[in-house]
């Protein structure tokens, strides 16, 4: 038996509960979420001159800089 098969079925790694094994992200949900994100970006670009996107980008860069410290 391969080593990977040994670790997937031992007491250390039991089978996941049924609720975890279901795939809840369907194509329809993904399309709706993508449309929501694109519409929010469009609203930000039209109403606030992309200031929210710039703020989120700066916050992401600051977060990545802080995380790079732990690397």
N, C-alpha and C positions, 0 to 999 in steps of 0.2 A: 504494500500500500504506500503511495507517495506521502511524503511528509505533509504536504498541504492538506490532503484528505484527512490525515490524522488530527490536525488542529481544528478542522471545521466541525467535527462530530464528537468532540470530547466533552467532559463536564465543564471545562473551562469556557467553551464556546457553545452553549446549547442553541437549539433552533430558535429563531426569533418568533415572538408571538404573532398570531395571525394578523393583528391590526397593523403590524410593521411591514409585513410582507405584501400588503396591497399597494398598488400603484395608484395614488390619488391624483397625480398630475396628468390629466388627459390632454389631448390636443386642443380641445375646446377651451379648457381653462388656460392653457398656455397662450392661445391666441388672444383671449380676453385680457389677460395680464399684460401681454405685449402691447395691445392697443391702449390700455390704460396708461402705461408708462410713456408711450409715444404722445398721447394726448396731453399728459401733464407736462412733458417737455415742450410741446407746442404752446400751451397756455403760458408757461414761463417765458418762452421766447417772445410771445406777442405782448404780454402785459408787463413783464418786469425786466425786459432786456437781458434775459438769461442770468440775472443776478443770483438766483437760487442754484443754478447749475455751477456757477463759478464758486459760490460758497461751499457747495458739496464737494467740488473738486479740490479746493484748498483743504477742507477737512479730511478728505481721503489721503491727500499727500502728507498731512501732519500725522495721521494715524499710521501710515506706512513708515514714516520716519521713526516714530516711536517703536514700532514693531521691529525695525531693523536693528535697534539696540540689543534686542534679545537674541539675535541670530548668532 
